[in-house]
């Protein structure tokens, strides 16, 4: 059982961001955190969460969770506490400019034991291009502060595939990253989404396959396991893996998504409406064919792999053929992808039979 908590407030809107977030709704923070508690009461019942069926991992994302003071999170953590498994991984995203020492200390005291910083780059000019509100010194200070406070697991996001990226720039980013006390990197290619600032300048995204492969090799050469197409680490995020394994997950907050037994749950994406009606949730039933498709695409792009038992005879035969071609491997009843960059192609080839 996983729990995702969405915080939709941001101090600025990044040029590439299509997530449900607001820069002009800070007056709603207290009402929003109260609404999360109301929704959580219903979700605990819906998902049959008990001390014997506890929450294994928690992820606070956004938006920018570090724009909300720890004191406003406290009632939520107090409600969750009886249902949290021992050793629960509790992650919060944070922006380097708003993750102050006091914020990091406050979240650590509440039980957060993993921080994911939206660094994106250690190059100030690239940060300006991406519309980020922080600079390199903010990133360095926040990461070192988190480590000094006692966070054992620290992750950073990096973005590549941006016009102007070069091997020298990306190599400098990686050198700086590996000089810091981190154990995880999420590496994302810049994608142009509708209704973002970059929609009018799509040429800003410029991924080069050769450079991408080089990036992957550089990160793994430092001992970071490439356990999903966008994730590397000496530590594997249990929350991430839970999604890829199709475990049930509660989606708490405006714009979050929940999943249980083939049904998806969608709280309102309008933050004002959510504050007024936190339990007004839309549902979507996922048919078996769509669920299989998701398991293929998620499994082949991650360390989870795909169970042979969920494939029909023709799909298994196709997967066996891909094993002979060296594109898949097979062990312990699962097919595993050997090259995440062709994950979608492999999923389509297997699914088509």
C-alpha positions as CSV (number, residue, x, y, z in Angstrom):
1,X,0.0,0.0,0.0
2,X,1.4,3.3,-1.1
3,X,0.4,6.9,-0.3
4,X,1.0,9.9,-2.5
5,X,0.3,13.4,-1.2
6,X,0.1,16.2,-3.8
7,X,1.0,19.8,-2.7
8,X,-0.1,22.1,-5.6
9,X,1.6,25.3,-4.4
10,X,4.7,26.7,-6.2
11,X,6.6,30.0,-5.7
12,X,7.1,30.0,-9.5
13,X,6.0,28.1,-12.6
14,X,8.8,26.4,-14.5
15,X,8.7,26.8,-18.2
16,X,8.4,23.0,-18.8
17,X,5.9,22.2,-16.0
18,X,2.5,20.7,-16.8
19,X,1.8,19.4,-13.3
20,X,-1.2,20.6,-11.3
21,X,0.3,23.6,-9.5
22,X,-0.5,27.2,-8.7
23,X,1.6,30.3,-7.9
24,X,-1.3,32.4,-6.8
25,X,-3.1,30.3,-4.2
26,X,-0.9,30.5,-1.2
27,X,-3.9,31.8,0.9
28,X,-5.4,28.4,0.6
29,X,-2.6,26.4,2.2
30,X,-4.3,25.9,5.6
31,X,-7.7,25.1,4.1
32,X,-5.9,22.7,1.7
33,X,-4.1,20.8,4.4
34,X,-7.4,20.5,6.4
35,X,-9.0,19.1,3.2
36,X,-6.3,16.5,2.9
37,X,-7.3,15.2,6.3
38,X,-10.9,14.9,5.3
39,X,-10.1,13.0,2.2
40,X,-7.6,10.8,4.0
41,X,-10.3,9.6,6.4
42,X,-12.3,8.3,3.5
43,X,-9.3,6.8,1.7
44,X,-8.3,4.8,4.8
45,X,-11.6,3.1,4.7
46,X,-11.8,2.7,0.9
47,X,-8.3,1.1,0.8
48,X,-8.9,-0.9,4.0
49,X,-5.8,0.5,5.6
50,X,-5.2,-1.0,9.1
51,X,-2.1,-1.6,11.2
52,X,-2.2,-5.1,9.7
53,X,-2.5,-3.7,6.1
54,X,-0.3,-0.6,6.6
55,X,1.1,2.1,4.4
56,X,4.5,0.9,3.1
57,X,5.8,4.1,1.5
58,X,4.7,7.8,1.5
59,X,5.7,10.3,-1.2
60,X,4.9,14.0,-0.9
61,X,5.1,15.6,-4.3
62,X,3.9,18.7,-6.2
63,X,4.0,21.4,-6.9
64,X,6.5,22.3,-4.2
65,X,6.0,20.6,-0.8
66,X,8.7,22.9,0.7
67,X,6.3,25.9,0.3
68,X,4.2,24.5,3.1
69,X,5.5,24.8,6.6
70,X,6.1,21.6,8.6
71,X,3.6,22.7,11.3
72,X,0.8,22.4,8.6
73,X,1.8,18.9,7.9
74,X,1.8,17.8,11.5
75,X,-1.9,16.9,11.8
76,X,-1.7,14.8,8.7
77,X,1.3,12.9,9.9
78,X,-0.4,12.4,13.3
79,X,-3.4,10.8,11.5
80,X,-1.3,8.6,9.3
81,X,1.0,7.5,12.1
82,X,-1.0,4.4,13.4
83,X,-1.2,3.0,9.9
84,X,2.5,3.4,8.8
85,X,4.6,0.2,8.5
86,X,7.8,-0.1,10.4
87,X,10.7,1.2,8.3
88,X,8.3,3.1,6.0
89,X,10.1,5.1,3.3
90,X,8.8,8.7,3.6
91,X,9.9,11.0,0.8
92,X,9.3,14.7,0.2
93,X,10.2,16.6,-2.9
94,X,11.7,20.1,-2.3
95,X,13.0,23.0,-4.2
96,X,16.5,24.2,-3.3
97,X,15.4,27.8,-2.8
98,X,12.5,27.1,-0.4
99,X,14.0,24.1,1.5
100,X,15.4,26.1,4.3
101,X,17.2,24.5,7.3
102,X,14.2,25.1,9.5
103,X,11.9,23.4,6.9
104,X,14.3,20.4,6.5
105,X,14.6,20.1,10.2
106,X,10.8,20.3,10.7
107,X,10.1,17.6,8.1
108,X,12.8,15.4,9.5
109,X,11.2,15.6,13.0
110,X,7.9,14.6,11.4
111,X,9.5,11.4,10.1
112,X,10.5,12.3,6.5
113,X,13.6,10.2,5.8
114,X,14.2,10.8,2.1
115,X,14.4,14.1,0.3
116,X,14.2,14.6,-3.5
117,X,15.5,18.0,-4.6
118,X,14.4,19.5,-7.9
119,X,18.0,20.5,-8.9
120,X,17.6,20.0,-12.7
121,X,21.2,21.4,-13.3
122,X,24.1,22.9,-11.5
123,X,24.6,25.4,-14.4
124,X,23.1,28.8,-13.7
125,X,22.5,29.7,-17.3
126,X,20.7,26.4,-17.9
127,X,18.6,27.0,-14.8
128,X,17.5,30.4,-16.2
129,X,16.6,28.7,-19.5
130,X,14.4,26.2,-17.6
131,X,12.7,29.0,-15.6
132,X,13.9,27.7,-12.3
133,X,13.7,29.9,-9.2
134,X,16.9,28.7,-7.6
135,X,20.6,28.9,-8.5
136,X,23.5,26.6,-8.1
137,X,24.5,27.8,-4.6
138,X,20.9,27.2,-3.4
139,X,21.2,23.6,-4.6
140,X,24.5,22.9,-3.0
141,X,23.5,24.4,0.3
142,X,20.2,22.6,0.6
143,X,21.7,19.2,-0.2
144,X,24.6,19.6,2.3
145,X,22.2,20.9,4.9
146,X,19.9,17.9,4.5
147,X,22.8,15.6,4.9
148,X,24.0,17.4,8.0
149,X,20.5,17.2,9.6
150,X,20.6,13.4,9.2
151,X,18.7,12.5,6.0
152,X,20.2,9.2,4.9
153,X,18.6,9.1,1.4
154,X,18.9,12.2,-0.8
155,X,17.9,12.3,-4.4
156,X,18.2,14.9,-7.1
157,X,16.4,15.5,-10.4
158,X,18.5,16.4,-13.4
159,X,17.1,17.4,-16.9
160,X,18.9,16.8,-20.2
161,X,17.9,17.1,-23.8
162,X,17.9,20.9,-23.6
163,X,19.1,23.0,-26.5
164,X,22.7,24.0,-25.6
165,X,23.4,20.8,-23.7
166,X,26.9,19.4,-24.4
167,X,29.0,16.6,-23.1
168,X,31.0,19.2,-21.2
169,X,28.0,20.8,-19.5
170,X,26.4,17.5,-18.6
171,X,29.8,16.1,-17.4
172,X,30.1,19.1,-15.1
173,X,26.6,18.5,-13.8
174,X,27.5,14.9,-13.0
175,X,30.8,15.7,-11.4
176,X,29.1,18.2,-9.1
177,X,26.4,15.7,-8.3
178,X,28.7,12.9,-7.4
179,X,30.7,15.2,-5.1
180,X,27.6,15.6,-3.0
181,X,26.0,13.2,-0.4
182,X,23.4,11.8,-2.7
183,X,22.4,8.2,-3.3
184,X,19.8,8.6,-6.2
185,X,19.4,10.5,-9.4
186,X,16.2,10.9,-11.4
187,X,17.2,11.9,-15.0
188,X,14.6,13.3,-17.3
189,X,14.7,14.3,-20.9
190,X,13.0,17.7,-21.5
191,X,9.6,17.1,-23.0
192,X,7.3,19.8,-24.4
193,X,3.9,19.7,-22.8
194,X,0.7,21.6,-23.8
195,X,-0.1,24.7,-21.8
196,X,3.4,25.3,-20.7
197,X,5.7,28.2,-21.5
198,X,7.8,26.0,-23.7
199,X,4.8,25.0,-25.9
200,X,5.6,28.1,-28.0
201,X,9.3,27.3,-28.4
202,X,9.4,23.5,-28.9
203,X,12.8,23.7,-30.4
204,X,14.2,24.2,-26.8
205,X,14.0,20.4,-26.5
206,X,16.9,18.8,-28.3
207,X,17.6,15.2,-27.2
208,X,20.5,13.4,-28.9
209,X,20.4,9.6,-28.5
210,X,24.2,9.3,-28.5
211,X,24.5,11.8,-25.7
212,X,21.7,10.1,-23.7
213,X,23.5,6.7,-23.9
214,X,26.7,8.4,-22.8
215,X,24.9,10.0,-19.8
216,X,23.5,6.6,-18.8
217,X,27.0,5.0,-19.0
218,X,28.6,7.8,-17.0
219,X,26.1,7.5,-14.1
220,X,26.3,3.7,-13.9
221,X,30.1,3.9,-14.0
222,X,29.9,5.7,-10.6
223,X,28.1,2.6,-9.1
224,X,24.5,3.9,-9.5
225,X,22.3,1.1,-10.5
226,X,20.1,1.9,-13.6
227,X,16.9,0.4,-12.2
228,X,14.3,2.3,-14.4
229,X,14.7,4.3,-17.5
230,X,14.8,7.6,-15.6
231,X,16.2,6.4,-12.2
232,X,19.6,5.5,-10.9
233,X,20.9,4.9,-7.5
234,X,22.9,3.1,-4.9
235,X,19.4,3.2,-3.2
236,X,16.3,2.1,-5.0
237,X,13.1,4.1,-4.2
238,X,10.6,1.6,-2.8
239,X,7.8,4.0,-3.6
240,X,8.8,4.1,-7.3
241,X,9.1,0.4,-7.5
242,X,5.6,0.0,-5.8
243,X,4.0,1.9,-8.7
244,X,5.8,-0.3,-11.3
245,X,4.6,-3.4,-9.4
246,X,1.0,-2.1,-9.7
247,X,0.6,-2.0,-5.9
248,X,-2.5,-0.2,-4.7
249,X,-1.9,3.5,-4.0
250,X,-3.8,6.3,-2.3
251,X,-3.8,9.6,-4.2
252,X,-4.3,12.4,-1.7
253,X,-4.9,16.0,-2.9
254,X,-5.9,18.1,-5.8
255,X,-4.6,16.5,-9.0
256,X,-3.4,13.2,-7.3
257,X,-4.4,9.8,-8.6
258,X,-5.3,6.7,-6.6
259,X,-5.5,3.0,-7.8
260,X,-7.1,0.0,-6.3
261,X,-8.2,-3.3,-7.9
262,X,-8.5,-2.0,-11.4
263,X,-10.1,1.3,-10.5
264,X,-8.4,4.8,-10.6
265,X,-9.6,7.6,-8.3
266,X,-9.2,11.2,-9.3
267,X,-9.8,14.0,-6.7
268,X,-10.6,17.4,-8.3
269,X,-7.8,19.2,-10.1
270,X,-9.3,22.5,-9.2
271,X,-7.7,23.4,-5.9
272,X,-10.5,25.7,-4.8
273,X,-13.1,23.0,-5.5
274,X,-10.9,20.5,-3.8
275,X,-10.8,22.5,-0.6
276,X,-14.6,22.7,-0.6
277,X,-15.2,19.1,-1.7
278,X,-12.2,16.9,-1.0
279,X,-14.2,13.7,-1.2
280,X,-15.7,14.6,-4.6
281,X,-13.7,11.9,-6.5
282,X,-14.1,10.7,-10.1
283,X,-13.5,7.0,-10.9
284,X,-12.3,5.2,-13.9
285,X,-12.4,1.4,-14.3
286,X,-9.4,0.0,-16.2
287,X,-10.2,-3.0,-18.3
288,X,-8.0,-6.1,-18.3
289,X,-6.4,-5.3,-21.7
290,X,-5.4,-1.8,-20.6
291,X,-4.0,-3.2,-17.3
292,X,-1.9,-5.7,-19.2
293,X,-0.6,-2.9,-21.5
294,X,0.4,-0.9,-18.4
295,X,2.2,-3.8,-16.9
296,X,4.2,-4.4,-20.1
297,X,5.2,-0.8,-20.5
298,X,6.1,-0.3,-16.8
299,X,7.8,-3.7,-16.5
300,X,10.0,-3.4,-19.5
301,X,11.2,0.1,-18.6
302,X,12.2,-1.0,-15.0
303,X,13.8,-3.6,-12.9
304,X,10.4,-5.1,-12.1
305,X,10.2,-6.9,-15.4
306,X,7.1,-8.7,-16.8
307,X,5.7,-12.0,-15.4
308,X,5.5,-14.7,-18.0
309,X,2.3,-15.9,-16.3
310,X,0.4,-12.7,-17.5
311,X,1.2,-13.3,-21.2
312,X,-0.8,-15.4,-23.6
313,X,0.9,-18.2,-25.6
314,X,1.7,-16.0,-28.6
315,X,3.0,-13.1,-26.4
316,X,5.3,-15.6,-24.5
317,X,6.6,-16.9,-27.8
318,X,7.4,-13.3,-28.9
319,X,9.2,-12.6,-25.6
320,X,11.2,-15.8,-26.0
321,X,12.2,-14.7,-29.5
322,X,13.4,-11.4,-28.1
323,X,15.4,-13.3,-25.5
324,X,17.1,-15.2,-28.3
325,X,17.8,-11.8,-30.0
326,X,19.4,-10.5,-26.8
327,X,16.8,-7.8,-26.2
328,X,15.3,-9.6,-23.2
329,X,16.5,-11.9,-20.5
330,X,14.5,-14.4,-18.5
331,X,14.9,-15.5,-14.9
332,X,12.7,-16.6,-12.1
333,X,9.6,-16.5,-14.2
334,X,10.1,-12.9,-15.4
335,X,11.2,-11.2,-18.6
336,X,13.6,-8.3,-18.2
337,X,14.6,-5.6,-20.6
338,X,18.3,-5.2,-21.3
339,X,18.1,-1.7,-22.9
340,X,15.5,0.7,-21.3
341,X,15.8,3.1,-24.3
342,X,13.9,0.6,-26.5
343,X,11.4,-0.3,-23.7
344,X,8.4,1.0,-25.6
345,X,9.3,-0.9,-28.8
346,X,9.7,-4.1,-26.9
347,X,6.4,-3.6,-25.1
348,X,4.6,-3.0,-28.4
349,X,6.2,-6.1,-30.0
350,X,5.1,-8.4,-27.1
351,X,1.7,-6.8,-26.7
352,X,0.8,-7.2,-30.3
353,X,0.6,-11.0,-30.1
